[in-house]
Amino acid sequence: MRKYVLIIGIALLLLAGCSHKTNDIENKSEMVNVSDQKENQSTEINNIVDVKLKSVKYTGDCDERFLGVSDDKVYLFDENGQILNEYNGDSCPTEFFYTIYAKQYINSAKQNSYYKITDVTGNDISYKYINSNDKFYNIYLVDKSPMILATIFEENPTSSVAKLVFKDVKGDIQYSVSTDDESLKSNKIDVKYFKSSTLKVDYIGDGIVYLKDMPYSYFVNIKTKEVFKDTYQAHSSYINGYMSYRSVDGNGILDVHGNQVLGSTSKTLDCTYSNGVYYNYTDKKFYDLDGNTIIDLSEFDVESSDKYSGISAEKKLGEYVFDECGYCDIVINNPSGKKYYGIINKNGEWIKELQSTEIRYKKELYEDVILYEDHEGYKVYDVKNKKDIGITMTSTNQSFVKDNFFKGNYIDIKDGKIYMYNFKENKSKIIELFKL
């Protein structure tokens, strides 16, 4: 009996000790070492990689992983720090879509670039999707899925056909238009056109592929096989089924079928379209596509690049456009010429009131929370409560800052170490790289 009592007593002491240890872990300071957490959770992690990184970059919402760059290697790792792959030299892919990747190559002799399809290790696997004589352009999100844009050539001694295709990650053709189709024939788009060494092919959204070459360039709706010629000085990408263009004869808006949305009135408007509305530089108002005034800024002297010489048509198309989340930068001048900056939404509400400090909207991080930049750095802003959240973000690698936000977090390098900052909770933790 005493033996059983002694065993029970020892068991209770062990349980109490474990409970106390658990509480200690929960009460750690906000600077949490992720590797320590993982060693408590799993005995498999025993290979911490001690490396000093120069930069880190989020691979994007289509991949949700990270690239860490040291002096001699590039590491692909997840948000816990687990290394998924290592790259030597320039073997690292440049386009990440989780299940499929692409790598950009620079042809310095021809002063252009081209892409190859790769696996996660950076090995060329283009042969799985296209033949050696075919042309691969890049990987794009189409219908919210990664797809491969390429031209496939089918030739024999008596015939020659080119097919512009979108293939899914399995290699199956989802959309296709052929030089045998009447829409391409009537525009004299033949195999030679697709084989031209100067032809540039790009996907500009909503099923529209842009073919750019001399003497003619075209918009191809690969879903409907419609083709319409580019006769404009500049054009935007498609968003929500429309794009804006600028030309000598006037400016306007096209739908995905090449139809003029504003009809004959477009020639009298100096406008640019974005996300369901267009801004008319002439009267300083935003309109919907039915001609109804949505936002009236006519009380202000709204800044316009028209007053400056040498401004390209492409640059003009980028002014006063709402992004897909419905935000837009506004710049005005007061009577003395002093500039004021603000951010509005599609309802005409001032998300950031006009102020003399220059600010620039960058992107929406999640609903009602945006990222903007001022002279101090990048800041997170709560739209509903009208206040900044967390700390100002600065980095020695500024080009990555706005791209390194994900799921309410920000990732960057400090003294060679990776830290992840949660701006909702205003807490940081160090991420240590490890291998399983």
N, C-alpha and C positions, 0 to 999 in steps of 0.2 A: 504493500500500500504506500509506504514512504517513497518507494521508487517511482510510482506513478505521479505522486504529488510533486516530486523533484522535477520530473520531465515537464509537467504542466507549467511549473514556475519558470523554467528556462524558456519555454515557448512564449510565455507572456512577455518576458523581458526582451526577447528577440523582436516580437511584434511592436513593442513600445519603441525600440531603437529604430526600426524601419519607419515608423510614423514620424519620429523626430527628424530623421534624415529627409523625408519627403517635404516637411515644412521648411527645412533649410533651403532646399532647392527652390521652392516657390517664393521665398523671401529674398532672392538674389537682387542685386541692383539692376537698373534698367539696361546697363551695358552687359548683354548676355553673350557668352561664348557659345556659339552654336555647336562646335565640336564637342564641348563638355556635355551638352544636352544629349547628343547622339550617343556618346559612350555610355551614358546612363541607360539609354533606351535599347541599345544593341551592342553585343560584344563583337559583331562582325567588323565594325569600323576601327581599324587599328593602324591606318596608313595616312596620317596627316601629311599633306604636301606643303612644305615650308618654301614658299616662293614669293618674291616681291613683284607685284604687278604694277604696270605703268598706267593701264587704263582698263575699264570694264564697260561693256555695252550690252544692253538688253536686245535680244534678237527679234523681239516683236511679239504682238499678241497672237500671231499665227504659229508661234513656236514656244514662247514663254520660257526661254532659257537665256543664258548669258555667255558672253565671250570675255575672257580675261587675258590680257596681253602682257607678257613679260619680255625680257630682253631677247630670249631665244625661242619662246614657244607661245602658242595660243591655246587656251583651255576653254572647252565647252562644258558648262556646269549648270546644275539646277539651282533653285532658290535655297536649298539646304546646304549647298557647297559641294555636292557629290560631282566629281569629275566624270563626265560622260565620254569625252574624247580629248585627245591632245593633237596639236598640229605643229609640224616643223616648217619653217620657212613660210612660203605663201600657199600652202596646201589647203588652207581653211576656206570653206565655202563663203560666199558673200550674200547669198539670199537664203533665208531659212523659213521653211514651211512645215517643220516637224517631221513629216513623212517623206519629203522630197526637198532637194536643195539645188542651188545653181552657183556657179563661180564665174566671176567676171575676169576676163583677160584683156589686157591692153596691147593693141598692135601699134607700137610706137612709129613704125615705118609708115603706116597708113593713117596714123593719128585718129584711130577709132578704137572701139572696144567690142567685144563679143562675149557670149556666155556659153557655158557647157553645163549639162545636167550632171549632178554628182550625187553620191550617197553622203551619209553623215561624216564619213572619214575624208571626204574631198576627192574620192576617186571618180573619174569620168565614167558615167553610166549612160551617156547619151544613146549608145547603141541599142539600149533596151526600148527606146521610144521612137527613134528615127534612124534612117539609114545614113551612110556617110555622105551621100549626095544631097540629102535634105538640108533644110535650114532651120535651126532652132533660134528663137528670139529671146524669150525669157519666160519666167513663171509669173502668173498673175492670179489674183483672186477674182474668180468669176462665179456668180451665184453663191458667194461666200465659201467657195472651195478652191484650193490651189489647182490651176490648170496650166498646161504646157502649150505655149503658142509656137507653132512651127509651120513651115511650108513643106509638103510632101510632094515629091516629083515621081510621076508614074510614066515611064518612057519605054518604048520598044521601037523596032525599026520603022514602024509605020505611023506611030502616034506619040504625042507628048502632052501630058496633062499636069497641071500644078494644082494642089489643094491646100488652101489655107485652113488650118485646123486648130481646135482646142482639144487637147487630150487630158483625161483625168490622170491621177497618180497611178492607176492600174494600166495606163496606156491605151484605154478605150477612147475613141473619138466621140466627143459630146456635141461639137458644132463643126460644120465644115461648109466651105464654099469653093467651087471649082472653076477653073478656066473654061470648062464645058458649059457652065451655067450662063444663061443669056445675059444676066445682069453684068457679068464681067466681060463677056464678048462684046456687048454693045458699047462698053467704055474702052475697048481695045486693051484690056488687061490680059495679057497672054503669058505663056511660060517665060519668054524672054524678059518680060517686065519683072517677074519674080526672081529671075536669076541675075538681075542687074546688081553689080557690085556696089552701087551707090544707093540702092533702095534701103530705106529705114522703115522698120515696122514697129508699131507701138500699140498697146491697148489703152484706150482712153476712157473706158467705163461704159456701162449700160449696153454691153454687147457690141460696141463700136471699135473696130480696128482701123488705125490710121496708117495709110501707105504713103510715104513721102519720097518723091523722086522727081527728076526733071524729065520731060517738061510738065508732067501732070502728077498731082497727088490726089488721093481719094479717101473717102470715109466708107468703110464696109461694115454693114450691119450683119455680122456673122450668124445671127439668129434667124434673120428673115431673108438673108442673101441680097438685100438691097445695097446699091452702090450710088454714091453721089460725089461729085467732083468738088475738090477744095479750090475755091476761087477767092479766098480771103487773105488778107494780110496776116491775120493771127486768129487763133481760136482757142477756146478753153477746153478742158476735159468735160465729159458729160457728168452731170449730177442730177439724179432724180428724173432722168429722161430728157434733159435739155442741155444745150451748150450755147455760149454766146460767141459772136465773132465780130471782127472789125475789118472793114474794107474801105476802099476808095469811094465806092458807091453808097456807103452807109453801113450802119452797125445794126445787128439784130440777134435773134435767137432762133436756133433750129431744134426740131425734135429728132428722135432717133431714126426717122424716115427721111430726113433732109428737108422737111417742110418748114417754111417760114411761119413762126408762131404769131408774130405781130403784124404780119401782112405788109401792106404798103407803108404803114406808119413807121416801120423800122428805119426807113431812110431819113426820117426827120428827127430820130432819137439818137442821142449819144449815150448808149446804155451798155451795161454789162450784167449778165445773169448769174444768179447763184441760189441754189436751194429754194426754188419756188418763187423767188422775187427777183426783180431787176432794179438797178439803180440808174436813174437818169441824171447825168451830170449837168444837163441844161437847167432843170428846175430844182435839183437837189432833193428829189423825192424817190422813195422806194415804192414800186408798184407790184401787184401780183400779175399773173399772166392774163387776167381779164381786164386789166387797166385800172383796177381800184388802188387808190393810194393807201399804202400800208404804213409807211413812216415818212413824216414830213420834216426835213431838215432845212427848209428854205429860210428859216430865221437866222441861220448861221452862214458864215463865209467858209464853206467846206473846202478844204485843201484839195487841189486837183493838179495832176502832173501836166495838164494841158498848158499851164503857164510857163513850163520849162521846155526848152528846145532839146531835141535829141532823144526824147523819151520814146521807147519802142512801143509798138502796138501790143506786144505780149505783156509788157509791164503794165500798161493801162488796163488790160483785162484782169489783172490781179488786184486792182484797187476796189475797195468797198464791196467785197464779196463775203457772204455768210458761208461758214464751213458747214459740214454735214450735221453738226450739233447746234447750229443756229446762232453763232456769235460772229461779230464783225468789229474791226477796229474803225474808229472815226477820228479824223484830225481836222480841226478848224483853226481859223485865224481870227484874232480879235481886230478891232479897227486899227491898232498900231502895228499889226503884223505878227504879234506874239502867238505862238502855237499852243493849242490845248489838245489833250489826248483823252479819249474815252473808249469804252467798249459797250456795244448795244446788243440786244437779242432781236429775234425776228418780230417780236411784239412792239419794238420801239422803246423798250425799257432800258435805261442806262444801268448796265451791270456794274461798270466802273464809271463814276461821274467824271465829267470833264475836269482835267487838272493840268497844270503847267509842266509837271514831271512827265517825261516821255514814257509811255507804257505800250507794250505790244502783246496782244493775245496770242497764245501759242496753241493750246488745245484744251478740250474738256477731258478731265481725268476720269470722272464718273459723274453721275447725275448731280447737277447743281454745284459742282466743284470744278474750277478751271485752273489752268496754269498760265501765268503771264510773266512778262519780263520788264524790269525797269533798270535804272542805272546801277542798282545794288546787286542784281542777280535775278534768279528765277524764284517766283513766289506762288504758293497755292492759295486760292481764294474761294471762300464759301459764299456762293451767290445769294443764298437765302438769308444768311445772317450778316452779309456784307462785311466780312472781316477776313484777314489773312489767317491761314492755318499753319502752325509750325514755324520752322526757321527758313531763312532765305537760303536758296541753293546756289552755290558757286562751285566751279570746278576748273581744274587746269586744262580740261578737255571740253571746252564749252559746247562743241558741236554735238556732244552726246547727252547733255543735260536734259533737254526736253524729251529725249527718247528713252531715258532711263527710269521713267515713272511707270509703275504697274501695280494694280490691285491696292492702291492706297499707300504704296511704298516707293522709295527712291533708293537706287543703288549707285555707289560711287567708290572711288579709291581714296584712301587717306594714309599717307606714310607707307605706301606699298600694300596696305591691308584693305580688304573689302569690307565696307560697312553698309548695312541696310537700315534706312531710316523710315519709320512709320510716322507720317505727318499727322495722321488722325490722333495717335496717342502721344506724339512728340517723344518717341523713344527710338533708340538706336541699338543695333546689335552687330557684333563682328561676325563675319562669315569666314570660316576657315575651309580651305579646299581639302578634300579627302578622297580616297579611293576605297571602294569596297573590295 
